[in-house]
Every structure is written in structure tokens, then in C-alpha cells.
């Protein structure tokens, strides 16, 4: 008898949504910051969208949206027992995402309406692919589906304001997209934290039930959703400031549950802890700024996107890649490299405008951009081989 043929590379990568999208996330992260140093240092000019809006859009609707798609289309079928998106349908989703990114890179060459159509196609495709699981889901997955729908509307608003068809500015739409991603993080952690904490307790030789308070989870998500609405329609209002402070307190209250002795030192717990601390700090700063404090809102947004959201994404991708490639905890020690680079990049981006604004082009933009991109690249070096090889346990996916 002939031995069974080895699986083809394409079949392996398209066996589960986390594989192609997690491979693409580091590339999207690098491309989202690549133009910034040369624009800030005056080597080239910005395109028709503007460097700030272009960069912010690609971070939120390019890089972070790809990570969200990989997670949702892997997790939802697992939670609901519905068929996973694999093979040709998954390849089509990846192609749609790539088309949107290519269109953005060609902004100024392609008509703005064509750029909008190419970019807007991805999130509806993700939502449609998730519908079978959402139709069978309980409340929490449906909440995540609603967030995807909200992101779709935020991206639509971005393009319509750019085309002059709707009031507002593209920047406001991107901020809404980031705020909604924070809501998605709060909802997703309700599923991920018990797994991560349980594994950490086992590694540390500790015992005890992993029961996290539903009330804390719901309050964290609800305050973030309320902040997203207030931040969109009344960003400078004192009421928005108080809501932001309440949301910050809710995130801090939630991470108290992670205080489980030596388990807190395990990467799958400590990295979530630091990400939540970044989120709380960013929200508290925005709240104080809305109430009159002299804080830079742009830097605080970077605490939320560059810090909290990116650090959460890297940690989630690490856990999902481990579990869905048939491996068991602990995570490899090299898992620390990428997050530490992202943390350093975030702190520089926030601190330099306050401490040394004259050094902003190099120390506040170029160096943080390089560190942030290197963090995602380091993640790819560690976990990329798992994404392009079959599961160790022989199961599909």
C-alpha cells in the first residue's frame, strides 16, 4: 500500500480561519505603520486620505479586524457545534480582505469610490460567514455578532464621510471602530479568561474553581458600549468623561479576579492583566481630559489601540494557536518577546509627546512604529510554524 499523501500547504492553511488570518495580522500590522515614519520625518507627503486617518483605519479595520475574523470564525463553530468556514469559502474571505488592503495602498491611484467598495466588502463577508453559528448561538456570541455589525457601520461611515455623502469626519468613524473593538474584547474575554486562568492555576500547582463573576463581565462590556456611544456623539462632554471613568473602573474591577497567586505570573494571565490595565489607563485619561485635565487625547487613544487592543490580540492569537493546533499549555517562553516590544512601543508613543515633543518624529513615531511592527513580527516567528503545519493530535482544523 502507498503511504497517505502529505497534506498540501494550502489545505493546511485553509483548514481553519485562525491559520490564514493570524498569518496576515503581523503583515497588516507592519503595513499599517510603515508609511508613518517617512511622512512624519518629511521624506514624503501623505495621500488623499491623510496619514493619521489612513494609519488609524488600517490598524482598526485592517490589522485588528483580521485578528477578530480569525478568532470569531474559529471560536463560534467550536462554541455552537456548527460547521467551520474552511477551504474555498475561507480562501475567498482572505482574498476579500487582501483586496481591501491593496485598494487602500493604491488610494490616490484608484477612485475613492472603488477603494470604499473594496474595503467595505470584508466585514459583511465575515458577518455572513458567521451567521450559521450566530443563529444557533446563545447571548454572548450574538453580542459579538452585533459588534461586528457595528464595526461594519463604522467603516461605512468612514468611507461615506470621506466621499462627502455623510456628515462628520473619517477620524470620528475610526474612533468608533476602536471603541467597538474594546467592547468585543470585553465580551470575548468572558470565554477566554476561564480557560487561560484554569491553565495557569494548573501550571502553578494551585487548585480552585475558575468561576468569574458574570456581573463584572457584563458591567465591563456595558460601560464600554455606553462609552462608545457617548464618545461618538458627545466626545468633549463632561458626561462622556464620567462614563469613561466608570468604564475604567469596571475594567480594573474585572482584573481583580485574576489575582490568583502564582497563576498571575503565567503569560496567558499576566498579559491580559497588563492589557486591561492599559485599557483602564486610557479610559481614565480620556475621562479626565473630557473633564478639563490637560491630557493628550491622541496619546490616550494609542493606549487603547496600540496598547490594550494589540496586546489582547497577540495574547488571544497565542492561546488560540496553541489550543487549535493540538498543543497543550504552557505557552513557549518566547511568547513574551512580541508583547514586551508592543508594551515598549506604546509607552514611548504616549510619553514622548508629553516629555520631549521636539523628538516626536523619531522617538515618538519612528521608533514606536518599528517596535510595534517588530512585536507582531516576533509573534509570527514563534507561532507561524504552528499555523502552517497540521494539528499535532491529528484532528481537523
CORQUIPE-V822879 format. One record per residue. N is the residue number from 1. RES is the residue in one small letter. OMEGA is omega in whole degrees, -180 to 180 (NA if undefined). Layout:
{{N & RES & OMEGA} {N & RES & OMEGA}}
//
This chain:
{{1 & x & 177} {2 & x & 176} {3 & x & 180} {4 & x & -179} {5 & x & 178} {6 & x & 180} {7 & x & 179} {8 & x & -178} {9 & x & -179} {10 & x & 179} {11 & x & 179} {12 & x & -175} {13 & x & -178} {14 & x & -180} {15 & x & 179} {16 & x & -172} {17 & x & -178} {18 & x & -175} {19 & x & -178} {20 & x & -176} {21 & x & 177} {22 & x & 173} {23 & x & -176} {24 & x & -177} {25 & x & 178} {26 & x & 178} {27 & x & 177} {28 & x & 179} {29 & x & 180} {30 & x & -177} {31 & x & -179} {32 & x & -179} {33 & x & -175} {34 & x & -177} {35 & x & -170} {36 & x & -178} {37 & x & -177} {38 & x & 177} {39 & x & -178} {40 & x & -180} {41 & x & 173} {42 & x & -178} {43 & x & 176} {44 & x & 176} {45 & x & 178} {46 & x & -179} {47 & x & -176} {48 & x & 179} {49 & x & -173} {50 & x & -172} {51 & x & -177} {52 & x & -179} {53 & x & 179} {54 & x & -179} {55 & x & -178} {56 & x & 179} {57 & x & -177} {58 & x & 174} {59 & x & -174} {60 & x & -173} {61 & x & 175} {62 & x & -175} {63 & x & -175} {64 & x & 178} {65 & x & 176} {66 & x & 178} {67 & x & 179} {68 & x & 179} {69 & x & 179} {70 & x & 179} {71 & x & -175} {72 & x & -176} {73 & x & 170} {74 & x & -174} {75 & x & -175} {76 & x & 177} {77 & x & 179} {78 & x & -180} {79 & x & -170} {80 & x & -179} {81 & x & 179} {82 & x & -179} {83 & x & 179} {84 & x & 175} {85 & x & -177} {86 & x & 171} {87 & x & -174} {88 & x & 177} {89 & x & 178} {90 & x & 178} {91 & x & 178} {92 & x & 177} {93 & x & 179} {94 & x & 179} {95 & x & 178} {96 & x & 178} {97 & x & -179} {98 & x & 179} {99 & x & 178} {100 & x & 180} {101 & x & 179} {102 & x & 179} {103 & x & 179} {104 & x & 178} {105 & x & -180} {106 & x & 176} {107 & x & -175} {108 & x & 173} {109 & x & 176} {110 & x & 174} {111 & x & -178} {112 & x & 180} {113 & x & 178} {114 & x & 175} {115 & x & -180} {116 & x & -179} {117 & x & -179} {118 & x & -177} {119 & x & -176} {120 & x & -175} {121 & x & -169} {122 & x & -175} {123 & x & 173} {124 & x & 178} {125 & x & 177} {126 & x & -179} {127 & x & 179} {128 & x & 179} {129 & x & -179} {130 & x & -174} {131 & x & 179} {132 & x & 179} {133 & x & -179} {134 & x & 180} {135 & x & -178} {136 & x & -169} {137 & x & 170} {138 & x & -173} {139 & x & -173} {140 & x & 176} {141 & x & 178} {142 & x & 176} {143 & x & 178} {144 & x & 177} {145 & x & 178} {146 & x & 177} {147 & x & 177} {148 & x & 177} {149 & x & 177} {150 & x & 177} {151 & x & 177} {152 & x & -180} {153 & x & 179} {154 & x & 179} {155 & x & 175} {156 & x & 179} {157 & x & 178} {158 & x & -175} {159 & x & -180} {160 & x & 176} {161 & x & 179} {162 & x & 179} {163 & x & -180} {164 & x & -178} {165 & x & 178} {166 & x & 179} {167 & x & 179} {168 & x & 180} {169 & x & 177} {170 & x & -179} {171 & x & -179} {172 & x & 180} {173 & x & 178} {174 & x & 177} {175 & x & 177} {176 & x & 178} {177 & x & 178} {178 & x & 179} {179 & x & 179} {180 & x & 176} {181 & x & 176} {182 & x & 175} {183 & x & 179} {184 & x & 178} {185 & x & 180} {186 & x & 179} {187 & x & -178} {188 & x & -179} {189 & x & 175} {190 & x & 177} {191 & x & -171} {192 & x & -174} {193 & x & 178} {194 & x & 178} {195 & x & -178} {196 & x & -178} {197 & x & 178} {198 & x & 179} {199 & x & 180} {200 & x & 177} {201 & x & 179} {202 & x & 179} {203 & x & -178} {204 & x & -179} {205 & x & -180} {206 & x & 178} {207 & x & 179} {208 & x & -179} {209 & x & 176} {210 & x & 179} {211 & x & -180} {212 & x & -173} {213 & x & 175} {214 & x & -180} {215 & x & 178} {216 & x & -179} {217 & x & -178} {218 & x & -180} {219 & x & 178} {220 & x & -180} {221 & x & -177} {222 & x & 180} {223 & x & 177} {224 & x & 178} {225 & x & 178} {226 & x & 177} {227 & x & 180} {228 & x & 180} {229 & x & -179} {230 & x & -179} {231 & x & -180} {232 & x & -171} {233 & x & 178} {234 & x & -171} {235 & x & -176} {236 & x & -176} {237 & x & 173} {238 & x & 178} {239 & x & 177} {240 & x & 177} {241 & x & 179} {242 & x & 177} {243 & x & 178} {244 & x & 179} {245 & x & 177} {246 & x & 178} {247 & x & 178} {248 & x & 179} {249 & x & -180} {250 & x & 179} {251 & x & 178} {252 & x & 178} {253 & x & -177} {254 & x & -175} {255 & x & 174} {256 & x & -180} {257 & x & -179} {258 & x & 179} {259 & x & -178} {260 & x & 176} {261 & x & -176} {262 & x & 179} {263 & x & -179} {264 & x & -179} {265 & x & 178} {266 & x & -173} {267 & x & -177} {268 & x & 176} {269 & x & -176} {270 & x & -180} {271 & x & 174} {272 & x & -180} {273 & x & 180} {274 & x & 179} {275 & x & 178} {276 & x & 177} {277 & x & 175} {278 & x & -179} {279 & x & 180} {280 & x & -180} {281 & x & 179} {282 & x & 179} {283 & x & 179} {284 & x & 179} {285 & x & 178} {286 & x & 177} {287 & x & 179} {288 & x & 179} {289 & x & 179} {290 & x & 180} {291 & x & 172} {292 & x & 180} {293 & x & -178} {294 & x & 177} {295 & x & 180} {296 & x & -178} {297 & x & -179} {298 & x & 177} {299 & x & 180} {300 & x & 175} {301 & x & 178} {302 & x & 173} {303 & x & -179} {304 & x & -175} {305 & x & -178} {306 & x & -179} {307 & x & -172} {308 & x & -176} {309 & x & -178} {310 & x & 179} {311 & x & 176} {312 & x & -179} {313 & x & -179} {314 & x & -180} {315 & x & 178} {316 & x & 179} {317 & x & 179} {318 & x & -178} {319 & x & 180} {320 & x & -180} {321 & x & 177} {322 & x & -172} {323 & x & -176} {324 & x & 169} {325 & x & 176} {326 & x & 180} {327 & x & -180} {328 & x & 173} {329 & x & 14} {330 & x & 172} {331 & x & 178} {332 & x & -178} {333 & x & -179} {334 & x & 178} {335 & x & -178} {336 & x & -170} {337 & x & -178} {338 & x & 179} {339 & x & 180} {340 & x & 176} {341 & x & 179} {342 & x & 178} {343 & x & 179} {344 & x & 179} {345 & x & -179} {346 & x & -179} {347 & x & 177} {348 & x & -177} {349 & x & -179} {350 & x & -173} {351 & x & -173} {352 & x & 179} {353 & x & -179} {354 & x & -173} {355 & x & -176} {356 & x & -176} {357 & x & 180} {358 & x & 180} {359 & x & -174} {360 & x & -176} {361 & x & -175} {362 & x & -176} {363 & x & -177} {364 & x & -180} {365 & x & -174} {366 & x & -178} {367 & x & 176} {368 & x & 178} {369 & x & 180} {370 & x & -180} {371 & x & -179} {372 & x & 178} {373 & x & 179} {374 & x & 177} {375 & x & 178} {376 & x & 178} {377 & x & 177} {378 & x & 177} {379 & x & -178} {380 & x & 179} {381 & x & -178} {382 & x & -170} {383 & x & -179} {384 & x & 179} {385 & x & 177} {386 & x & -175} {387 & x & -176} {388 & x & 176} {389 & x & -178} {390 & x & 176} {391 & x & 180} {392 & x & -177} {393 & x & 177} {394 & x & 180} {395 & x & 177} {396 & x & 177} {397 & x & NA}}
//
